[in-house]
Amino acid sequence: MADHLIIDDAYVQEQASYLKAGLSDLNSVIDRYIACLNNLAVQSIREGATAEALRVYIGYAKQIQGHLEEIGANTSSLMQSYLTAIDEADQYLF
């Protein structure tokens, strides 16, 4: 008996949309998180080793900012490309 791989296109597309939206939402959360950290640095922890560590941490957190939406869009595009490649490869079957 031959092995068959069945791809549910609708499910893959649904998951691509879900991932893209989720990462966009997460990006908004990170924006608010960084705003809270900045507020903490300005209002509460302004001097000393802890303040310096907080500033460094904020810098690292900012590196994530804006990239999650891009990752979501790229992943969604890759998933669509996967479906297209599968459709082209099995074209003779349908």
C-alpha positions in Angstrom: 0.0 0.0 0.0 1.4 3.4 -1.0 1.8 6.1 1.6 -0.3 9.2 0.9 0.2 12.7 2.4 -3.0 14.7 2.6 -2.6 18.4 3.2 -5.6 20.4 4.4 -5.0 23.7 2.6 -7.7 25.5 4.6 -6.2 24.4 7.9 -2.7 25.6 6.8 -4.1 28.9 5.6 -6.1 29.3 8.9 -3.0 28.6 11.0 -0.9 31.1 8.9 -3.5 33.8 9.5 -3.7 32.9 13.2 0.1 33.0 13.6 0.3 36.3 11.7 -2.4 37.9 13.9 -1.0 36.5 17.1 2.5 37.9 16.4 1.0 41.2 15.6 -0.9 41.2 18.9 2.3 40.1 20.7 4.1 43.1 19.1 1.5 45.4 20.7 2.1 43.8 24.1 5.9 44.3 23.7 5.3 47.9 22.9 3.3 48.4 26.1 5.9 46.4 28.0 8.7 48.6 26.8 6.7 51.7 27.7 6.3 50.3 31.2 10.0 49.6 31.5 10.8 53.1 30.3 8.4 54.6 32.8 10.1 52.5 35.5 13.5 53.7 34.5 12.4 57.4 34.4 10.2 57.4 37.5 11.6 54.9 39.9 15.0 53.3 39.2 17.1 56.3 38.0 20.6 55.7 39.3 22.9 52.9 40.2 23.7 49.4 39.0 20.1 48.4 38.8 19.2 51.4 36.7 22.1 50.7 34.3 21.0 47.0 34.1 17.4 48.1 33.4 18.6 50.5 30.6 20.6 47.6 29.0 17.5 45.3 29.3 15.3 47.9 27.7 17.8 48.1 24.8 17.5 44.3 24.3 13.7 44.4 24.5 13.6 47.1 21.9 15.5 44.8 19.5 12.4 42.6 19.4 10.1 45.5 18.7 8.7 45.6 15.2 10.2 42.3 14.2 7.3 40.1 15.3 5.0 41.4 12.6 7.7 40.8 10.0 8.2 37.2 11.3 4.4 36.7 11.1 4.2 38.0 7.6 7.2 35.9 6.5 5.9 32.8 8.1 2.5 33.3 6.5 4.2 33.7 3.1 6.3 30.6 3.6 3.2 28.6 4.5 1.4 29.8 1.3 4.5 29.0 -0.7 4.5 25.5 0.8 0.9 25.0 -0.3 1.7 26.3 -3.8 4.7 23.9 -4.1 2.6 21.0 -3.0 -0.1 21.9 -5.5 2.4 22.1 -8.3 4.1 18.8 -7.3 0.8 16.8 -7.2 -0.8 18.6 -10.1 -1.0 15.4 -12.1 -3.1 13.8 -9.4 -5.9 16.3 -9.5 
